[in-house]
Amino acid sequence: MLAADAGMIGCAFTNTSPKLMPAPSGIKPVLGNNSVAYGAPAGKYGTFVLDMACTAAAVEKIVKAAERNEPIPKGWAYDEKGVETVDANEALKSLSLQSFGGYKTFHLSTVHEILTSVLAAGQLFAGASTGFRPYEHLLHDARNRCRDLPPARRIRGRDVGDDQHAEGRGERHLFCRRKIPGRTRPAQPRRRPCRQFHGRDPQRARQRHRPLALTKRSEIRRSRVARYTKIGVIGSGKIGGNILSHIHADGELKLTFVLDPVADPANWDGVPAEIFVTDAEAALERPVDLVIEAAMPKVLAELAPRFLQSAAFCGFSCTTFADPAIEQAVRGACEKSGHVFFVPHGAMLALDGIGDGRALLDNVTITPTKSGPSLRLDADASGLLFEGSTRNVNVHATIALAGIGFDKTVSRVIAAPGQETMEHHVEVSGTGLHWDLKISSRSLGGVTGAYTPHSAIGSIRRLLGGNGIVVA
């Protein structure tokens, strides 16, 4: 509509989820309804607008037919066996809709899928379950390029801000035709707003059709620039639950899934029940920019390499990297896709200094002192329980990854009956340095300290980006 109001023809495409259309002669849906819209100026008749989906009918029409216990027309949907059906209930079970133009429209919908995923830095839904990601390395680059484009300055000869340089080159940015030296166009009559859509108030119509580039800068909300906007969460315990709530409360982020086989959606006010999934395959099909794991090491080991094919990954269960094969699999997935695996600090301080100075370090020792229940042991557990290379504590694994590795990082685990706090003593020594850190926080019950959920949220905030002054 903005393009049409500026005297141009505009078109827009989108791909959608869930998948609704099977391939010709196929059974399983592989594409959404992948809508397309066009707008063009129509002189005294206002604006021509076409907005349609590539399926023969909308799901809502089938729902209404099922509610009225009425059949649906032929050519709308298939049943679960891929056979054309007129039974609305069978169509809702399969959610497999026919395209309105047979194989031609299916292929047109495929074009929309490609254009949307590459040009708009979106998700290629068609390959989510197959690992087909031919354009994945282009997506974040395309997004950043779009964000770096200069704002529109001139529309049909009207100044918006300082555009002397553009006018000198004979250029107009958004919604404007490029001037060609030596060529002129005949004057065009001023187009009046269409009363059919906007009533009899021309001023109101002009306001509703005002191009975005003419909006005052003070009216444009300058939001933070986030690298990731579509977020998936694995696990909804103390840490995962806090992250889930934080993301859901953020108006600029979209929670696309929560993978947890035992989560009860009723415990999360305002979070749609369909966000929760119990099957990893269902989560892998959801569009996502960043996946945050707060579950178990074996879950991270299994899912991180798969999600890294199409998204960044942040994992809290870092003890899984004590197995060199898993670390190699994750690193290989990152190198192949160009995505990043993030290691959150998990309530452990000084990781930045340990990482920066790793070339100077000789020894790193971590000594946690906790009550038996905080170590998943009996309350009367006491004394030194373990001393050796780091293997089974996530925050220790984080230090090992940041510093000199699992084999050279020493863990000493001490149980203290009746202790209410969770204490970590970190000793670091190397060429020209010696650090002695003591970290203490109250136990929330189990193995999680009071500071841990806050540190997790802090890590996620840094990953999501921001503006203003940032401590690096």
N, C-alpha and C positions, 0 to 999 in steps of 0.2 A: 504493500500500500504506500509506503514511503517513496519507493521508486516511481510508482505510477503518478503520485501527486507531483513529482518533480519532472513529469513529462517523459518518463522512461518506462521500459518494460522490465518488471521484476519477476524473478522466479526463485522458489525455495524448495529444498528437498529435505527429507528426514528419513532415517531408519528408525525402527521401533522395536521394543521388546514388550511382551513376549512374542515369540515366533508364532506366526499364524498361517503362513502359506507353504505348502510342500512344493517341491520341484515337479515339473511335468512328469506324470506317471509315478511319482513318489508317494510316500505315505507320511513320513515324519516332517512336520513343518520346519523349514530352515530360514525363512525370512519373515519379517513383520509385514504390516500393511503398507509401510514405506510410502507415506503420502507425498504429494507434490502440489504446489500452489503457484499460480501465475496471476499477475496483475498488470493491466495496461490501461493507459488513458483512453477515454472514449468520447472526447469532445464534450458536446452539450449533453450527452447521455451519462456523464459521470465517469465511472471506472468499471472496466470489465474485470471480474475476479473469478478464477477457477480454483477450487480447493477440493481435492479428492484423494481418497486412498486407493491403493491398487487391488484391494480385495473387492469382491462383488458386493459385499454388504458388511455393515459394521456389526461388531459383536453385540452391541446394545440392542439391535433389532432382533437378533436371535434370542436374547434374554427375554425381551418382551413377548416374543412368540411363545416361548416356553412357559412364561407366567400365565398366558391366556390359553395354554394347552392347544395351540394352533400349529399347523404344519408351516414350514418355511418353503419358499419357492425353490424349484430345481435350479442348480447352478450356483448355490450359495456356499455349501459346505460338504465335507466328507465325514464319514464315521471313523472310528478308531482303526478300521481295517482298510481305510483308503477308498471306500466305496461311497459314491454320491448319496446323500441322504436328504430327506425332507423332514426328519424328526428333529425338532429343535433341541431336545434333551440329549440326543446322540451327538449332535453338533457341538454342544457345550462340553461334553465329555472329551471330545477329541481336540477341540479348539483348532481345527484344521479347515481353513476357509479357502474357497476357490478364488482365483484372480478373475477380474471382470473380463479380461481379454485373452484367456488361455495362456499358452506358452509365451506369446509376445509380451503380455503385461508382466509376467513373471520375470522376463529378461529386463524389461524396463525397471522393475523394482530392484533388480540386481545392480543396475547402473546407479540408482539412488543410494543403494547401500555403499557402493564404492565412493561416490562423490561425498557422501556425508562423513564417512570415516576418515578419508584422507584430507579433504579441504577444511573440515570443521574440527579436526582433532578428536573425532568421536570414536566409538567402539565399533569394530567390525563384527556385528552380532552373528553373521552367517558362519563364521569360523570358530566361535567360542567353544564349541564342544569337540572340535576336530584338531585344534592347534594350528589352523590355517591363518597365519598372521603376516601376509606379504607386505603390508604397509605399516606395520607397527612402529618401525624405526622412524617414520616420517611424522607421527602424530604430534609429539610434544614440540617438535621444531615448527610445525605448521601453526600450532597454537601460539607460540611465542612470536612468530612473525606477524600474525594477525594483531596481537596486542601492541606490537611496536609500530603499527601503521599510524601516521599522523591523523589528527581529527580533521573532518571536513571544514573548509574555510569559506567556500563560495558556492552558492546555489543560484543558478540562473542570474548571475550578475550581481547578487546581493552580498555585501560584505558581512562576514562574521569574524571579528578579530582582525589581526594583522595578516594580510595576504598579498602584500606588495610583491614578494618574490614570485608567488604563483601567477599573479596577473602579468608580471613582466615576461614570464616564459609562455604566456598564453595558455596556462593550464587551469583546470578546475578539478577539484578532487572528487568527492563522493556525490553521486546522483547527477553528474554534469557531463555533457559531451565535451570532448577535447576540441579546442579551436584549431582550425587548419588555416595557416596563413594563405591569404589570397582567395579564400573561399567564403562566401556569405550564405546565409539562409534567409528565406523570406520570413517576414515577421509572422508570428503565430498569435491568434486571438487568445486573450486571457481566458482560461478555462474556469467556469463557475462550478462551485460545489454541487454535488448531486443531491437534490432534495429528497430523492427516494430513500436515501440512507440516513440523512441528517436533518430532516425536517425543513422548516422554512427560515432558519436562522443562519444566514451565510457566515456571520462572524464565528459562530460556534463550529460550523463545518470547517472553516479554515484552521481553527485551533486544534481540532481533532486530527486534521491531516498535516499539521506542521511537521516538517522533516526533523529528524533527530538533530541534524547538524545546526539547526537554528535555535536549539534549546540553549538557554543561558548556562554558562559553566556552573553557576551557583546552584542550578537545579539538578546537575548530574552528580549522583552519589559516587564518590571515588572510593570504591571498595578495595580491600587488600588484593594483591595479586597472588593468588594461590596456585601452586604448581599442580595440586591435586584437588579435585572437587567431588568426585564420585568415590566414596569410601566403603569398603567392606570390612567387617570385623569377624574374627574367628575367636569364639569364647566369650562368655558373658558373666564371668565370676567377678571378684572384687575389682581387678584391674580392667578387664574387658568391659564390665558393666559401666564403670566410670567413663571409659572412652566412648562407649555407645551413647551414653547420656549427653556427653559433651558435643559429639558430632550432631546428634539429633537436635540439640538446642541451637546450633549454629545455623543461621539463616542462609549462609552462602555455601554450605556443604550439603551433599545429598548422600544419605545412608542407603546403599543399594542392597546390602544383605547382612545378616547376622547368622553365622554358621555355628550352631550349637544344638546337638541332638537332645539336650535335656532342658533347654530354655523354655520358660512359659511366657508367651507374649503378653498375657494378662498382667504381668508384673511391671510392664513398661508402658506407662500412660502416654498416649499420643503417638507411639510408634506403631505403624500399621502391622497387622499380623503377618501380611504377606512378605514383609522384610525378613522374617525368621525362616531359615531353612535348616533341614536336618541332614541333607545329602550334599556331599562335596561337589558332585557333578552339577547339581542345580546352582550352587554358588559360582562355579566356574563359568556358567553361561550368563551371569549377570554382568552388565557393563560396569567397569571399575577402573579407577586410576591408581588407587593405593589400597593394599590389603594389610590389615593390622592383626597380627596373631597374638593372643593372650590365652593360650590353652595348654598344650603339652608338647614336649620335645618331639614326640613321634608324629604329631600332627604337623608341626613345622617341617620336619624332614620329608613328609609325604607331599605336602601341598605347596611349599615355597617354590620348588623348581617349576611346577605347573603354572602357578599364578604369575611367576616372573616372565613367562612368555608374552604376557600382554599388559602387565602392570608392575608398579613398584611394590615392594613388600617390606614390612616392618615387623620383626619377630622378637618377642620377649623371651621365648624358651630357648635361649642360646646354648644350653648345655648340649644340645644335639650336635653342635659343631666340634665336640670332642672326638667325634668319628670323622677322620679325614675324608672318607668317601662322601659323606653328606656335605661337608664344606666344599669339596671339589664340585659336586653336583650343582650346588647353589651358585658358586662362582662361574661355572660353565653356562648356566642359564642366564646369568647377568651379562656375560660377554656376548652370548648369542643374540639376545634381545635388545641390549642397550639399557635395560632397566636396572634399578639399584635396590640392593637389600640394605635396609637401615637397621642398625643395632641401637636400641634405646638405652639410656644410661641406667634405668631400673633402680633408682634411689642410691646409686653409687656415685660418689663425687670424684672429681679430678681426672675423669677419663680423658678430657681434652689434653691435659698436661702429660698424662702417660702416653697418649698417642703421639703427641708432638715430640716427646723426648725418647721414644722407644730405641733409637739408635744408641743412646747413652746408657740405657738401663742394663744392670747386671742381675738384680734380684727383685722379685715382687712376691710378697707374702700377705695373704688375707686371713685374718682370724675372726670369725664370727662367734659371738657368745650369746646364746639364747636359752630359753627354757625348753624342756623336753617337747611339750606340745607344739612349740614354734618350729621344731625340727621334725615334726611328725613322729615323736617318740613318747614314751611314758613320762609322766610328770616327775618321777624320781630319777630320771637319767642324769648322770653327772660326770664331769671330767672331760678329758680329751677323747673325742670319739673318732677322729680321723686326722691324718696328716699325710699329705702327698700331693701329687700334681692335681690341678683343678679338673674336676670331671662332673660334679653333680649339683652345683649351685649356680643358678642363672646369673646372679650379679658377679660371681667370680669368673664365670665364662666371659662375661662382658669385658672385664679387666684383661683377661687373657687375650681376647681378640684385639683389644686396643693396644696392648703392650707386647710382651715377648713370647706369647703363645701358651698353649695349654701345658705342654711338658715342662716348661721352665717356671710357670706360675704355681706357687705353693699355697695350698689351702690347709688351714688348721681349724677344725670344728670343735667347739667346746660347749658342753651343756651345763647350765647353772640352774638348779631347781629353784622355782619360785621367782625367777627374774621376770620382771614385767616389761623390760625394754629389750630391743633387739640391737645389738652392738656389733659394729664392724671395725676392726683395727687393720689399717692398710699400711704396710711398710715398703717403701720403694727406695732402692739405692742404686747408684751407678756412677759414672765418671763425672765428678764435680758436683754431685747432688745427693741429698738424703731427705726423703719426705716421710712424715709420720702423721697419718690421718686417723682420727677417731670419729665415727659416725654413729649416732644413737637415735632411735625413734621408738615410740610406744607401739606395742603389738596390737593389731586389730583382731587378733584371734587367728589361729592357723599360722601360715608362714608369711603373711603379709604385714608389713609395718605401716604406721600411720602416714609416713611420707611417700610411700611407694605409689599409691594412686595419683597423687599430685605430681610426682616426677614423671609418671607415664603421660599425663595430660600435657605437661610441659614439653616433653619430647615430641608429641604429636603436633603441638602448636608450631614448633620450630620447623617441622617437616612441611607443614601446610603453607608456610610463608607468612609474610606480613609486611608492614611498612613502618616508617619512622626510624627510631634508633634501635639497632639490633646488635646484641653482644655476640661476637663470633669467637 
